[in-house]
Amino acid sequence: MSTSAGIVGAGIMGRMLALALRREGWEVTLFDRDTEEGANSCTWTGAGMIAPYCELEAAEQFITALGVRSMDLWPDWMQHFANPVYYKDGGSLVVAHPHDRIELERLRRRVTDNAPRPDIMREVNEAQIRELEPELGERFSSGLYFPFEQHMDNRGLMHAMGATLQRDGVQWLTGMEIRAVEAGRVKGPESWSFDWVFDCRGIGAKQDLPTLRGVRGELLYLYAPEVNLSRPVRIMHPRQSIYIVPRPDHVYVVGATAIESEDVRAITVRSSLELLSAAYTVHTGFAEARLIETSVSARPALPDNLPRFFVKEGLVRINGLYRHGFLIAPALTEIMLAYLDSGTIPDVAKGIFEQETAETA
Ligand SMILES: Cc1cc2nc3c(=O)[nH]c(=O)nc-3n(C[C@H](O)[C@H](O)[C@H](O)COP(=O)(O)OP(=O)(O)OC[C@H]3O[C@@H](n4cnc5c(N)ncnc54)[C@H](O)[C@@H]3O)c2cc1C
């Protein structure tokens, strides 16, 4: 008889785990209070960059290692999805205006000191920037190029994962507010029993994970027919680096703020001004762009900003994906499957497994 799983939360973590377990022959039921689109999830807001090396600016090497593994795993996932997803592997470019060049140097040093391999970053001059992004060459005379990084359309991903869940026979209960996620049991308007329950509720799991906090992130969607960029461009700045991430048909995502707050109300004027002026200083073509949408969410973060598996027999809570959901979800899924298969924690992940205790629960 196949093993049964109840997964609560259909953001990137819940959807990917549901697909992976289904592939292994499990009977999977996925619960979410949202619709299939998932517009209230953090995943719906996320910019969709897979940038393990750029993230070294602030993240630990462990995140880089998970990200590098995920970069290897994403192509297989893309093959598996029922629909194609806008997904590119043309690298990322980091630039700085002359007065912020020290920030670029700081990033260069930090990556050099922590990089797993020397070829993951190259210094580029004006001509090389022009080769990569012809419309930026005259504005920036130096930058850093990370050739192996990837990016994707987060919303296209959610849609493709949704279609694949349906195709593969995952039972998906939308509009289902869950009030208790326990070992072997999920409780909402009724109660369901499973061999294993997985809590993938992101910030919605706060009642069971008291140290979980939200980090507010705001971003903008611009339609800019005069702008042609083919890869994510980050602009170094002393307060926060800002990025511009391409989507199909001249749409660009400009983000993102990082504010210690769980407030997910509309974007503020200050944040909009900062993001818009950063975009304009990169490319004047953004002056005529249309602001087509703003999006705000709270990144689910644990005190050390690393992900965790809180486990006990019949229950795993997977949380703390923070600003790295797209970067690390495939690697986390692979680790979880290895754990369920063997009953032992893979060496690489020993530091992020915790037995669920009274304090975490
Ligand atoms: C502005 C911004 C930019 C980002 N950019 C990137 C990026 O470029 N690259 C990257 O790797 N990461 C990025 N991230 C981070 C990434 O989006 C998150 O790490 C990821 O989406 C977290 O996924 P999750 O599945 O854990 O949570 P979520 O996506 O929030 O999913 C949780 C789900 O649980 C459901 N839920 C919660 N409570 C209940 C309940 N009681 N009953 C039923 N359902 C419930 C919710 O409806 C939701 O669908 C960004 C985040 C933000 C905010």
The ligand as a Tripos MOL2 file, in Angstrom:
@<TRIPOS>MOLECULE
LIG
   53    58     1     0     0
SMALL
NO_CHARGES

@<TRIPOS>ATOM
      1 C1          9.8610   40.7370   -2.6910 C.3       1 LIG1
      2 C2         10.3800   39.3350   -2.6580 C.ar      1 LIG1
      3 C3         11.3130   38.9360   -3.5990 C.ar      1 LIG1
      4 C4         11.8310   37.6270   -3.5560 C.ar      1 LIG1
      5 N1         12.6960   37.2350   -4.5360 N.ar      1 LIG1
      6 C5         13.2200   35.9810   -4.5070 C.ar      1 LIG1
      7 C6         14.1390   35.5720   -5.5030 C.ar      1 LIG1
      8 O1         14.4240   36.3050   -6.4500 O.2       1 LIG1
      9 N2         14.6840   34.3260   -5.4040 N.ar      1 LIG1
     10 C7         14.3660   33.4660   -4.3800 C.ar      1 LIG1
     11 O2         14.8980   32.3590   -4.3370 O.2       1 LIG1
     12 N3         13.4630   33.8280   -3.4310 N.ar      1 LIG1
     13 C8         12.8920   35.0630   -3.4780 C.ar      1 LIG1
     14 N4         11.9870   35.4460   -2.5230 N.ar      1 LIG1
     15 C9         11.6760   34.5000   -1.4350 C.3       1 LIG1
     16 C10        10.6260   33.4690   -1.8320 C.3       1 LIG1
     17 O3          9.5580   34.1110   -2.4680 O.3       1 LIG1
     18 C11        10.1780   32.7360   -0.5550 C.3       1 LIG1
     19 O4         11.3110   32.1640    0.0810 O.3       1 LIG1
     20 C12         9.2070   31.5900   -0.8870 C.3       1 LIG1
     21 O5          8.1720   32.0380   -1.7110 O.3       1 LIG1
     22 C13         8.6330   30.9570    0.3840 C.3       1 LIG1
     23 O6          7.8470   29.8700   -0.0550 O.3       1 LIG1
     24 P1          6.9570   28.9950    0.9370 P.3       1 LIG1
     25 O7          6.3680   27.9270    0.0790 O.co2     1 LIG1
     26 O8          7.7380   28.6380    2.1370 O.co2     1 LIG1
     27 O9          5.8040   30.0200    1.4490 O.3       1 LIG1
     28 P2          4.5660   30.6600    0.6530 P.3       1 LIG1
     29 O10         4.8850   30.8810   -0.7740 O.co2     1 LIG1
     30 O11         4.1170   31.8500    1.4250 O.co2     1 LIG1
     31 O12         3.4360   29.5350    0.7230 O.3       1 LIG1
     32 C14         2.7320   29.2600    1.9050 C.3       1 LIG1
     33 C15         1.3180   28.8430    1.5530 C.3       1 LIG1
     34 O13         0.6670   28.3990    2.7680 O.3       1 LIG1
     35 C16        -0.6860   28.8000    2.7310 C.3       1 LIG1
     36 N5         -1.1900   28.8630    4.1040 N.ar      1 LIG1
     37 C17        -0.6670   29.5580    5.1480 C.ar      1 LIG1
     38 N6         -1.3960   29.3600    6.2480 N.ar      1 LIG1
     39 C18        -2.4130   28.5150    5.9090 C.ar      1 LIG1
     40 C19        -3.4870   27.9410    6.6280 C.ar      1 LIG1
     41 N7         -3.6920   28.1790    7.9340 N.pl3     1 LIG1
     42 N8         -4.3550   27.1180    5.9610 N.ar      1 LIG1
     43 C20        -4.1670   26.8500    4.6350 C.ar      1 LIG1
     44 N9         -3.1490   27.3750    3.9190 N.ar      1 LIG1
     45 C21        -2.2780   28.1920    4.5420 C.ar      1 LIG1
     46 C22        -0.6250   30.1650    2.0480 C.3       1 LIG1
     47 O14        -1.9020   30.5000    1.4930 O.3       1 LIG1
     48 C23         0.4580   29.9680    1.0020 C.3       1 LIG1
     49 O15        -0.0970   29.5910   -0.2410 O.3       1 LIG1
     50 C24        11.4120   36.7220   -2.5420 C.ar      1 LIG1
     51 C25        10.4450   37.1280   -1.6260 C.ar      1 LIG1
     52 C26         9.9230   38.4190   -1.6800 C.ar      1 LIG1
     53 C27         8.8600   38.8250   -0.7010 C.3       1 LIG1
@<TRIPOS>BOND
     1     1     2 1
     2     2     3 ar
     3     2    52 ar
     4     3     4 ar
     5     4     5 ar
     6     4    50 ar
     7     5     6 ar
     8     6     7 ar
     9     6    13 1
    10     7     8 2
    11     7     9 ar
    12     9    10 ar
    13    10    11 2
    14    10    12 ar
    15    12    13 ar
    16    13    14 ar
    17    14    15 1
    18    14    50 ar
    19    15    16 1
    20    16    17 1
    21    16    18 1
    22    18    19 1
    23    18    20 1
    24    20    21 1
    25    20    22 1
    26    22    23 1
    27    23    24 1
    28    24    25 2
    29    24    26 1
    30    24    27 1
    31    27    28 1
    32    28    29 2
    33    28    30 1
    34    28    31 1
    35    31    32 1
    36    32    33 1
    37    33    34 1
    38    33    48 1
    39    34    35 1
    40    35    36 1
    41    35    46 1
    42    36    37 ar
    43    36    45 ar
    44    37    38 ar
    45    38    39 ar
    46    39    40 ar
    47    39    45 ar
    48    40    41 1
    49    40    42 ar
    50    42    43 ar
    51    43    44 ar
    52    44    45 ar
    53    46    47 1
    54    46    48 1
    55    48    49 1
    56    50    51 ar
    57    51    52 ar
    58    52    53 1
@<TRIPOS>SUBSTRUCTURE
     1 LIG1         1 GROUP 0 **** ****
